[in-house]
Amino acid sequence: MLKEENTATHQQIKVNRAFTRQSVHYDEDDKKNLILADMRRQVREHVESFLKPDDRILELNAGTGLDAVYFAGKGHRVHATDLSDGMIEVIKRKVNDLQLYSRLTYQQCSYDQLDELNLGRFDYLFSNFGGLNCIRDLDMVTCHFPSILKKNGYATIVVMPRVSLWELLSVFKGNTRAFRRFNKNGTISHLEGEYFITYYHTLSTIIKAFGPDFQLVKVEGLSALIPPPHKAAFPQQRPGLYRFLKKLDKKVRGHFPFNRWADHIITTFQFVPQ
């Protein structure tokens, strides 16, 4: 047990360092990446289809607060949490610069320590772009949801699944890591000079982690047919093909198997305690 705790702590330290370094240029990288912008737009549209006016949102792994600022600007009250020192500092500057004191609060907190929040219940829980892929067991996070989410509230998590069509197809271009997502023990990821483990979650694993008090209400593939974000030059190099893939992606991303086979999947659950 102690060994597992030490391993988890070591993972958190490495993740903190990596994303703190990334926080310096994260927003600029995001702004330049058209694929990432399209993906973020899809996630926001998905979430907004469930949000009610003036909802109180808890965001996990909020990063630099791009989504938190967006939802606060739409009139919601957001409490943004993140493990990274650097990411929290960026959110703090944005709150001050944009005068969002009444709409956006922040707290440095790991998503497996949500019992430390002590902020009452929220209408909505939100986690974007694979932050939860840094933890092996999702139930270490979801076990806290019943105590911090209002009855009939919603939780949307965006995670990387086991199957990514683009990644699998890359084997024909010699990608020796094309099958990395299938490793149940996770795979080593490299970011900003740090190495840590990334775990990939299937839809069935996600449903099991949420448990019987949560009902799955919607699941979509995110970048099911369009290229993943690391193919940032693709829209400029092949604009016609990218537009075609975007249209096709929009038609199929809510249907099997494309709502399971994608770079990420968006899953939304409603809390309906028995």
N, C-alpha and C positions, 0 to 999 in steps of 0.2 A: 504494500500500500504506500509506504513512504517513498519507494523507488518511483512509483507512478506519479506521485505528487511532485517529486523533484523533476521528473521528465516534463510534466505539464508546466511547471514554473519556468524551466529552461526554455521551453517552446514560447511561452509568453514573453520572456525577455528578448528573444531573437525577433519575434514578430514586432514587438514594441520598437526595437532599434531600427528594423527595416522600414517600417511605415513612418517613423519619425523622420528618417532621412528622405523618404519619398514625399513627405508633406511639403517640403520646400518647393517642389516643382509640379506637384500633383495637379493643381488647377490649370496650369498652363498646358500640361500634357492632355488633360481632358478636353480643353477648349480646341485643341488642334485635331482631335480624332473624331472624324465624322461618324464612323461606325459606333463609337462609344456614345456619341450624342444621340444617335438614333435608338440605341439600346436604353439609354437613360430616359428618353422620351416615352418609350413603350412601358417601362416600369412605372413611371409617374402616372400615365394614363390608366394603367391597371389599378394602381392604388386609389386614384381619384374616383374610380367607379364604385368604391366602397365607402369613401370618406363622407362624413356629414359635416355641415357647417360648424366651425369652432371646435372640431374634435381635438382631443388631447392625445398627442402621438409620442410614443417612446421609440427612439431610433437607436438600434444597436450598430456597432462598428460604423459610426457616422462619418468617418474620414474627415475631410476638411469642411464638412457641413454643406456641401452643394445641395443635397436634397433637403436637408433641414431648413436652410434658408429659403428654398423654393416653397416648401409647404407652409412655413411661417408667413411668407409673403402672400399666400392664399388665404390667410386668416386663421390658420390652425395654431395651436400651442404645441411647441415641440420641445422635448427634452432629449438632447443629443448626447450619446455616450460613446466612448471609444477607449481602447486600451493605450493608444499611442500618445506620448507626451506632446509630440510635434503636431499631431492632428488636433488635439484639444487646444493648443495655442493658436492655431489658425482659426478655429471656430470662435475662440474668445475675441480675436481681432475683428472678425466679421460682425459679431454681435455689437461691438463698440462702434465700428465704422458705420454700420447700417442702422444703429439705434434700435435694435430688436429686443431690448431688455424685457418687454412684457410678453413677447411671443416666442423667444428662443432662449432656453437655458442649456447648460452643458455640465458634464461631469465625467471625470476620468474613471472608467469602470470596465472591468472585463465582463463579457456577456454570460459567464458562468458564475458571476457573483452579484446577480441582480437583486438578491435579498438584501443587499446593502443600500439600496436606493431610498427606501422609506419615504416614498412620494405618493402613496395612495395608488389608486387604480387609473389605468389609461383606457381610452376608447380604441386605440390602435397601436399595434407593435409592428415595427418595420426594420428589416435588415436587407441591405442591398449588396449586390456584386460580390458574392462569395466570401464575405467575412467569416461566415460560419463554416467555411471549408477548412479553417485552421484548427478545428476541434474534431476529435475522433468520434465522440458520442454526443449526438445532438440533444439527447435527453438531459444532459448536464446543463443545457440552456433552457429547453422547453419545460423542465420541471418547475421553473419559477413562474411560468406564464399564468397559471390559474390564480396566483396570488396578486398579480399586478395588472390583470386585464379585466375589464368590466364584463358582466354577463352580456352575451350577444355581440361583444366586441370582436375585432378582426386582427389577425396576425398575418403579415406577408413577409416571407423570407425568399431571397433570391440566392440560389446556391448553384455550384457546378455539379452536374450529375456524372454518372459513370461514362455515358456514351455521348460523344461529340462527333457528328458526322465529318466536319472539317478536319478534326484531329485524326480520325481514323483514315480518311482519304490521303492524309499527308504521308502515309507509309509508302505510297507510290513515288514520293519524291525523296525517299531515303530517310525519313524521320524515324530515328531509332526509339523515340519516346512516344510514338503514336498510340501505344496501348497502356500508357502509364496510369490512366484513370481506373483501370481494372484491378490495380493492386489494393487489396482490402486493408493492408497495413499502411496505406498512404504512400506518397511519393515525395522525394526531396524537391523543394522549390528554392529558387535563388532570387533574391530581391535585394538590391542596394547593398551587396556585399555580405548578406546574411543568408544562411541556409536553415530552413525549417520544413516541417512536414505539412503537406496538404492532403486532406482526405476528401474523397468524392462520395456524394450521398445519392442513393437511388430514391425515387418517389416513394417506394414502399417503406424504406428506412425512415423517411421524413414523416410519413403518416404514422408509423409505429411510435416515433419519438413524441409526437403531439398527443397521442393517446385518445381514449374514447370520448373525452369531454370536448374534443375539437372536431368539427366537421369540415372536410375539404370541400370548398365551394368553387374554386377555380384554379386551373394550372395551365400555364403557357410556356412554350419554348421561347427562349431569348437567344437570338442569333442561331436559329435552327438551320436556316438556309443561307443567310447572309454570312460573310466571313466574320471570324472573331476579331476582337479589337486589335490584336497584335498585327493584323493585316491592314494597318492604317492607311497604306498607300493605295489599296485596291479601288476605292471609289473614284480616285483621280486617274488611275491607270486604265480602268475599265468601267467608265461611268454608265454606259448603256446596260451592261450586264448587271451592275450593282442595282440599278433602278428596277430591272426585271426581277432580281432575286428578292428585293425588298417587297415588291407587290406579291410575289408568290409566298414569301415568308409570312406575310400578314394573313393570307388565306389559310395556311396550314398549321400555324403555330399553336392553335388551340385544340388540335386533333392528334390522336395517336398515329404514329409514334413520335411526331415532332414536338409534342408537349412533354416528352421525356428525353428525347435525343436532341440535344442542343448544347451550345457553349455554356449557358446557364438555364435554369428553369425558375419560373416565378410561381410560387405556390401560396395560396391564400386560404386560411382556415377561419371558421367562426367558432367562438367559444360558447358552447351550449352545454353547460354542466348538467349531468344527469340528476 
